[in-house]
Amino acid sequence: MRVAVADIGTNSTRLLVADVAQDGAVVELERHSTVTRLGQGVDASGALHPDAMQRVFDTLATYRERIDALGATATTAVLTSAVRDASNGAEFTTRIREEFGFDARVISGDEEAQLTYLGATSGRPEDAPGPVVVIDIGGGSTEFVVGEGGRILQHASTQAGVVRQAERHVRHDPPRHDELIAVADEVRGIFTTAITADLRAAVTTGIAVAGTATSCAAIAQDLEPYDPERVHGFRLPLATCERLLARLASMDVEERRDVAGLHPDRAPTIVPGVVLLIEAMRAYDLDEVEVSEHDILRGAALQLARA
């Protein structure tokens, strides 16, 4: 079955077109990611900004052309943190359905976590070490999903994300040390409150998905151009993340745009993103994480094919 999934997040709008077999095997045909910053100002205003919505609409128009050209027979769009939090989120979702032909729906933090876990763990051996925590750092929220095999043991959706925390705390470029400490202190408290102590102690492996983690893996390997095959499965040590934070935080945004492995559009939010990743790893006492290209897009594609 050929499916197309759009993930409309707080920081980026992404597309996956794939063939999904009855046994769950996924063959990716195309994958695209565009930084649209839909969450611009949502934390402060409570509403989606017209300019941010238009950036998403322009991106979806391009994606729709690719979906039609590839002949996908089922399409869906999942909308996450920014739209959940926005007073005009329902209106925005309706426009996506009517103007671009997506079966668009706002998903809860719990469903976001479940789809992310499904995607991140698909293809892993059933006897892989566990329990495992999947860490998904987004623009407006961070999801933690602890599971073993195909069974989810705990999931938590937290109000911590790269756009949200950047808008709350970062006022200077390069960011000041006290601003980064403020980000770290806030998310540490959020993560600690959300995580159950017994499961935290039981976790043996971490899988990190989404743009912050994949960017860190690419930067650590000086990948230019970006190579998803070298990013997927890369083992990213905590010590490497700490070195990356020191390096990236010493640069202004224009300097970060030239860093090998970092997409220029991610330069404004990568520093708070690395802070969140470090605090997430520390919360589970992880010395390293496995970076995965398989995330909510793959999870939603699997779910759509089973429907």
BAFIMI-988497 format. One record per residue (C-alpha): residue in one letter; x, y, z. Coordinates in steps of 0.001 Angstrom, whole numbers, plus 500000, padded with zeros to 6 digits. Example, Ala and Ser with C-alpha at 12.3 -4.5 7.8 and 13.67 -1.06 7.14 Angstrom:
# BAFIMI-988497
A512300495500507800S513670498940507140
//
This chain:
# BAFIMI-988497
M500000500000500000R501429503386499039V500856505958501770A501775509586502373V502122511125505817A502648514767506698D503866515638510182I502968519259510921G505013520130513953T505925523228515901N509235523763514115S509038521778510868T506601520307508358R507694516934507038L506534514426504434L507028510699504010V505786508770500980A506334505041501366D505183501588500350V504067499587503381A503749495803503026Q501314493627504950D504145492345507138G505016495921508156A508057496329505913V508468499963504851V510160501137501674E510623504900501729L510140506576498331E510556510202499359R511130512110502567H511159515893502901S511543518314505802T510948522072505767V511439524364508762T508161526291508898R508184527437512557L504441527038512974G504896527542516710Q506098531128516233G504709533063519199V502162530409520227D503562530064523744A503011533793524360S499914534575522267G498020531283522385A497306531453518637L498944530446515357H500431533440513548P499095534086510006D502625534152508554A503456530820510198M500270529211508868Q501031530490505371R504507528946505490V502891525588506219F500286526022503464D503006526844500919T504953523756501956L501895521498501807A501103522705498283T504527521457497178Y504111518209499102R500697517628497527E502270517740494073R504787515054495049I502094512868496631D499976513009493478A502974512350491226L503899509251493239G500329507943493319A499794507506497043T496426505902497735A496054507013501353T497168510265502940T497116511606506460A498479514600508335V499202514589512039L499304517927513840T501056518168517164S502037520562519961A501603524021518394V498170523185516995R497077521476520221D497931524646522144A496503527202519697S493071528799519958N492755528740516151G494105525209515768A490768523718514707E490327526304511935F493870525668510719T493266521897510645T490044522317508672R491845524364506023I494441521616505620R491687519047505056E489721521170502623E492508522825500632F495105520061500447G493088516844500701F494788515411503776D492937513381506376A494260515871508926R493861515486512667V495294516956515819I496764514163517903S497168514153521663G500537514020523326D499838510418524268E499116509394520665E502152511322519477A504263509304521899Q502744506003520791L503265506709517081T506820507821517736Y507568504612519633L505998502505516891G508149504202514270A511382504239516261T511236500582517248S509965499157513947G512551496866512479R514394496344515771P514939492724516862E512301491508519307D515048490377521663A516841493751521623P517933494927525102G515292496761527069P513509498555528470V514265501305525954V513288504982526110V512472506814522886I513229510535523169D511470512848520709I512457516506521082G510127518724519082G509492522416518753G506810522660521427S506969519385523324T509248516502524183E507903512966524301F509379510127526340V508178506599525639V509496503653527630G508808500202526239E510059496676525891G509589494812522644G506243495927521236R504809496860524627I504714500438525926L505331500669529662Q505055504427530114H504741507521527982A504880511176528861S504362514293526750T506031517339528275Q505696521065527608A509343521503526653G510532522097523102V513182523958521155V510915526783519963R509019527097523255Q512151527310525429A514046529507522969E511209532057522986R510986531960526779H514652532306527658V517009533178524793R517309536908524039H520895537204522813D522884535889519858P525086534068520710P522998532987523707R524311534036527098H525393531422529620D522650532423532064E520019531995529334L521152528440528646I521194527710532381A517585528964532542V516590526592529715A518362523672531402D516868524379534830E513320524654533479V513393521499531358R515162519510534071G512261520227536380I509713519392533675F511418516117532772T511932515020536386T508264515580537191A507126513563534165I509390510537534599T508645507618536915A511688506754539032D511388502968538783L511168502967534992R513964505517534746A516202503147536680A515155500174534524V515964501820531167T519105500422529550T518948501952526064G517926505307524593I516772506064521052A516663509729520033V514589510858517062A513748514141515309G515761517132514169T517894517928517202A519254514403517547T519755513804513819S521471517193513481C523838516366516344A524703513041514689A525371514783511376I527467517555512955A529488515035514959Q530386513294511684D530898516512509648L528353515256507117E528112517521504113P525759516784502477Y523490515170505054D523496511375504779P520535509646506489E522194506231506215R525127507441508315V522851509237510771H520478506304511344G521921504045514019F524708506473514962R525639506211518625L525781509711520091P527621510009523431L526569512503526095A530127513862526123T529852514623522402C526594516516522977E528273518580525677R531131519459523323L528673520350520570L526777522621522946A529934524506523894R530890524868520229L527496525924518874A526698528255521763S529880530223521063M528640531085517555D526019533518516364V523209532262514152E524950533180510893E528052531243511907R525926528237512853R524329528266509398D527732527288507991V528324524329510329A528754521079508393G525881518701509113L523459521389510304H520661522505508014P520809526319507944D517143526626508918R517853524789512180A520581527233513207P518241529451515318T517028526583517554I519832524013517627V521448525382520800P518366525076523050G517731521759521291V521089520373522402V520383521589525949L517117519623525909L518822516510524542I521507516652527226E518919517047529985A516842514187528536M519870511883528541R520784512900532080A517204512291533223Y517587508623532254D521278508441533241L522256507589529647D525871507845528560E524789507700524910V521743507390522671E521152505663519367V519985508194516781S517130507047514565E515649508346511327H512537506278512112D510061508407514022I506436509547514069L506299509654510257R507032505938510031G504703505191512932A501846507081511277A502565505358507952L502340501936509626Q499113502924511363L497599504238508132A498439501055506247R496781498936508946A493572500965508976
//
